[in-house]
Amino acid sequence: MPKIIENLDQLIVQKSLELFKKHSYKKVCMRTIAEEVGIAVGTLYNYYPTKWDLYISVFEESWKETYEDLKEKTDGAKKDYINQFFTILYQDMKQKKGIVKELFRHIMNNLELSSDEQKAKIKQVRFPDIMMNDIYNLFLCNFKKEYEVDIEYREEDLNRMFTMVYTYIPLLQRTHDNDEDNIKFINDTVNSYLDKTF
């Protein structure tokens, strides 16, 4: 009788995330993942027909980890909610850089993909819904604690500012290698915007 593994899909993604954090996309094969999880390769393919499908799930799972980390650390904060929020987000995005770089490298080096297929895959790598919704809502909670204002007030401007910052972080990390200065720059920029607006 085959063994039943509770939450197998979650276990596959977690073990894969661990492997992809250590090794490049090319070096991790489905067989290795199956062995780490303790299942047959065929079972793994039942859940994820391709390594790409699994990698996208891993990418999304890494953002769920970011959300949980942000939530846990900002819930315990006593002050400077916004500074702490963006400091944690910056550091987490830096750790995630290798996973994102691997995704783009795989897409751009895959000669079998047409340009339309490349564009479709690149679109999958953009910030997933958890970033756009859950992490943004967490930012709003911290904003409300920091400024003690109604968060619906000028929320569209807040969304623009948040979008600008999280899309700018990878570029900042790529062009300036002093993390402390980068984090200070982000927090100063955010605070000057918020202080002027609210």
Buried (B, 14 or more C-beta within 10 A) or exposed (E): EEEEBEEBEEBBBBBBBEBBEEBEBEEBEBEBBBBBBEBEBEBBBEBBEEBBEBBBBBBBBBBBBBBEBBBEBBEEBEEEBBBBBBBBBBBBBBEBEBBBBBBEEBBEEEEEBEEEEBEEBEEBBEBBEBBBEBBBEBBBBBBEBBBEEEBEEBEEEBBEBBBEBBEBBBEBBEEEEEBEEBBEBBBEBBBEBBEEEB
